[in-house]
């Protein structure tokens, strides 16, 4: 808003009046800005509970069982297999904070995602003797799958940091709201960020599966089948056992 005074009016108090109006407008805008800020007064308590499960080796499954478990259909014999499974939950707490004039801001006080690894199994065909060239080759190959699975924790921690920043930024940018809107806003935010956390985990798991597929290539299977010579168990014992 601009207040203009023309000298031709010969009104001595014009400039003083304009100054008062401008100061009033500035004070009103400052008050509105103060009321419109919901920046959190403290950082939320953000903790990630990641419960590991060290990979367990199972050498009691036949190569026939492994091929059935892997879905079959491959022209290569499946002599090793790694299975990984996790479960996740998300706990978030938001509290209202009164800022005056019957209006409230929302403060995220706790962000607590939990990830439990419920299965991490490495199978190596029972037909392979421990310490043999074939056993060591399969063991090393499955070890690459284990590395990918373990590397997911760093990705999940980074996703948590991004999620916390998103929560603080979005909730802090909200305007104060009347008391009757508080509970519905809290439910909406809890639902929204619960879905967001699950989406982030799905994205991480999808990338993990893509990395796993890059390990299991026809070229890698061909290399493994020839790694212990032309008459190794890959071409003899395992081929016979899977029939």
C-alpha positions as CSV (number, residue, x, y, z in Angstrom):
1,X,0.0,0.0,0.0
2,X,1.3,3.5,-0.9
3,X,0.2,6.7,0.7
4,X,0.7,9.8,-1.6
5,X,0.5,13.4,-0.5
6,X,0.6,16.3,-3.0
7,X,2.2,19.6,-2.0
8,X,-0.6,21.5,-3.7
9,X,-2.9,20.4,-0.8
10,X,-0.9,22.5,1.6
11,X,-1.6,20.0,4.4
12,X,1.3,20.2,7.0
13,X,0.4,16.9,8.7
14,X,0.3,14.9,5.4
15,X,3.7,13.3,5.6
16,X,3.4,12.6,9.3
17,X,0.1,10.8,8.6
18,X,1.6,8.8,5.8
19,X,4.5,7.7,8.1
20,X,2.0,6.6,10.8
21,X,0.0,4.6,8.2
22,X,3.2,2.9,6.9
23,X,4.3,2.0,10.4
24,X,0.9,0.6,11.1
25,X,1.0,-1.5,8.0
26,X,4.5,-2.7,8.8
27,X,3.5,-3.7,12.3
28,X,0.5,-5.6,11.0
29,X,2.6,-7.5,8.4
30,X,5.2,-8.4,11.1
31,X,2.4,-9.7,13.3
32,X,1.0,-11.8,10.5
33,X,4.4,-13.2,9.7
34,X,4.9,-14.1,13.4
35,X,1.5,-15.8,13.5
36,X,2.1,-17.6,10.2
37,X,5.4,-19.2,11.3
38,X,5.2,-22.7,12.7
39,X,8.9,-23.5,12.8
40,X,9.5,-26.2,15.4
41,X,10.9,-25.1,18.7
42,X,13.1,-28.2,18.9
43,X,14.4,-30.9,16.6
44,X,12.4,-34.1,16.6
45,X,13.8,-37.2,18.2
46,X,14.7,-39.3,15.2
47,X,15.9,-42.8,15.7
48,X,16.3,-45.7,13.3
49,X,15.9,-49.2,14.8
50,X,17.6,-51.6,12.3
51,X,17.7,-55.1,13.6
52,X,20.3,-57.1,11.7
53,X,20.3,-60.8,11.0
54,X,23.7,-62.3,10.1
55,X,23.4,-64.6,7.1
56,X,23.0,-68.2,8.0
57,X,24.5,-70.9,5.8
58,X,22.3,-73.9,4.9
59,X,24.1,-76.8,3.2
60,X,21.4,-79.4,3.6
61,X,19.4,-78.6,0.4
62,X,19.8,-80.6,-2.7
63,X,20.6,-79.0,-6.1
64,X,17.2,-80.2,-7.2
65,X,15.5,-78.4,-4.3
66,X,17.5,-75.2,-5.1
67,X,16.4,-75.2,-8.7
68,X,12.8,-75.7,-7.7
69,X,13.1,-72.9,-5.1
70,X,14.6,-70.6,-7.8
71,X,11.6,-71.2,-10.0
72,X,13.3,-73.5,-12.5
73,X,13.5,-72.7,-16.2
74,X,17.1,-71.7,-16.3
75,X,19.5,-73.5,-18.6
76,X,22.1,-73.2,-15.8
77,X,22.1,-75.3,-12.7
78,X,21.4,-73.3,-9.5
79,X,24.0,-74.5,-7.0
80,X,23.6,-71.6,-4.6
81,X,20.8,-69.2,-3.5
82,X,20.5,-66.3,-1.1
83,X,17.1,-65.3,0.4
84,X,16.5,-62.0,2.2
85,X,13.4,-60.6,3.8
86,X,12.7,-57.6,6.0
87,X,9.7,-56.1,7.8
88,X,9.3,-52.4,8.6
89,X,7.1,-50.2,10.7
90,X,6.9,-46.4,11.2
91,X,6.1,-44.5,14.4
92,X,5.7,-40.8,14.4
93,X,4.3,-38.4,17.1
94,X,3.1,-34.9,16.4
95,X,2.0,-32.5,19.2
96,X,0.0,-29.3,18.9
97,X,1.5,-26.1,20.3
98,X,-0.7,-23.1,21.1
99,X,0.6,-19.9,19.6
100,X,-2.1,-17.5,20.7
101,X,-5.5,-16.2,19.6
102,X,-6.8,-19.8,19.8
103,X,-4.6,-21.1,17.1
104,X,-2.1,-23.9,17.1
105,X,1.1,-25.1,15.3
106,X,2.1,-28.7,15.0
107,X,5.5,-30.0,16.2
108,X,6.9,-33.4,15.1
109,X,8.5,-34.6,18.4
110,X,9.3,-38.2,17.4
111,X,10.1,-40.0,14.1
112,X,10.9,-43.7,14.7
113,X,11.1,-46.1,11.8
114,X,11.9,-49.7,12.5
115,X,13.4,-52.3,10.2
116,X,13.7,-56.0,11.1
117,X,15.6,-58.4,8.9
118,X,13.5,-61.6,9.4
119,X,15.4,-63.8,6.9
120,X,18.9,-63.9,5.5
121,X,19.8,-67.4,4.3
122,X,22.5,-68.6,2.0
123,X,22.0,-72.0,0.5
124,X,24.8,-74.1,-1.1
125,X,23.9,-77.4,-2.8
126,X,24.5,-80.3,-0.5
127,X,26.2,-82.2,-3.3
128,X,29.2,-79.8,-3.1
129,X,31.9,-80.7,-0.7
130,X,33.1,-77.9,1.6
131,X,36.5,-76.7,0.5
132,X,36.2,-77.9,-3.0
133,X,36.7,-75.5,-6.0
134,X,33.0,-75.6,-6.8
135,X,32.0,-75.0,-3.3
136,X,34.3,-72.0,-3.0
137,X,33.1,-70.6,-6.3
138,X,29.5,-70.7,-5.3
139,X,30.2,-69.4,-1.8
140,X,32.0,-66.4,-3.3
141,X,29.2,-65.7,-5.7
142,X,26.6,-65.8,-2.9
143,X,28.8,-63.5,-0.9
144,X,28.3,-60.8,-3.5
145,X,24.5,-61.1,-2.9
146,X,25.1,-60.8,0.9
147,X,27.2,-57.6,0.4
148,X,24.3,-56.0,-1.5
149,X,21.8,-56.9,1.2
150,X,24.1,-55.5,3.9
151,X,24.7,-52.3,1.9
152,X,21.0,-51.5,2.2
153,X,21.4,-50.2,5.8
154,X,23.3,-47.1,4.7
155,X,20.6,-46.4,2.1
156,X,17.9,-46.7,4.7
157,X,19.7,-44.4,7.1
158,X,20.0,-41.8,4.3
159,X,16.3,-42.2,3.6
160,X,15.5,-41.5,7.2
161,X,17.6,-38.3,7.2
162,X,15.7,-37.1,4.1
163,X,12.4,-38.0,5.7
164,X,13.1,-36.1,8.9
165,X,14.1,-33.1,6.9
166,X,10.9,-33.3,4.9
167,X,8.8,-33.6,8.0
168,X,10.4,-30.6,9.7
169,X,10.4,-28.5,6.6
170,X,6.8,-29.2,5.6
171,X,5.3,-29.0,9.1
172,X,7.3,-25.9,9.9
173,X,5.9,-24.2,6.8
174,X,2.3,-24.7,7.8
175,X,0.2,-21.8,9.1
176,X,-1.3,-21.8,12.6
177,X,-4.7,-23.5,12.6
178,X,-7.8,-23.3,14.7
179,X,-8.2,-26.0,17.4
180,X,-11.0,-27.8,15.5
181,X,-8.6,-28.6,12.6
182,X,-5.7,-29.9,14.7
183,X,-6.6,-33.6,15.1
184,X,-7.5,-34.0,11.4
185,X,-4.3,-32.4,10.4
186,X,-2.3,-34.7,12.6
187,X,-4.0,-37.8,11.2
188,X,-3.4,-36.6,7.7
189,X,0.3,-36.0,8.3
190,X,0.8,-39.3,10.1
191,X,-0.8,-41.2,7.2
192,X,1.1,-39.2,4.6
193,X,4.5,-39.8,6.1
194,X,3.7,-43.4,6.9
195,X,3.1,-44.0,3.2
196,X,6.2,-41.9,2.3
197,X,8.4,-44.1,4.5
198,X,7.0,-47.3,2.9
199,X,7.5,-45.8,-0.5
200,X,11.2,-45.0,0.3
201,X,11.7,-48.5,1.5
202,X,10.2,-50.0,-1.6
203,X,12.4,-47.9,-3.8
204,X,15.5,-49.0,-1.8
205,X,14.4,-52.6,-2.1
206,X,13.8,-52.3,-5.8
207,X,17.3,-50.9,-6.3
208,X,18.7,-53.8,-4.2
209,X,16.9,-56.3,-6.4
210,X,18.3,-54.6,-9.5
211,X,21.8,-54.9,-8.1
212,X,21.2,-58.6,-7.4
213,X,20.1,-59.2,-11.0
214,X,23.3,-57.6,-12.2
215,X,25.2,-60.3,-10.3
216,X,23.1,-63.1,-11.7
217,X,23.9,-62.7,-15.4
218,X,24.3,-65.4,-18.1
219,X,28.0,-64.3,-18.4
220,X,28.5,-64.8,-14.6
221,X,26.8,-68.3,-14.8
222,X,29.0,-69.2,-17.7
223,X,32.1,-68.1,-15.8
224,X,31.1,-70.1,-12.8
225,X,30.4,-73.2,-14.8
226,X,34.0,-73.1,-16.3
227,X,35.8,-71.8,-13.2
228,X,36.8,-75.3,-12.0
229,X,37.7,-76.9,-15.3
230,X,35.8,-78.7,-18.0
231,X,35.0,-81.8,-16.0
232,X,34.1,-80.2,-12.7
233,X,31.0,-81.0,-10.6
234,X,29.2,-78.2,-12.4
235,X,29.2,-80.3,-15.6
236,X,29.0,-83.7,-13.9
237,X,27.6,-84.3,-10.4
238,X,25.2,-81.3,-10.4
239,X,23.9,-81.9,-13.9
240,X,23.1,-85.5,-13.0
241,X,21.6,-84.6,-9.6
242,X,19.2,-82.0,-11.0
243,X,17.6,-84.4,-13.5
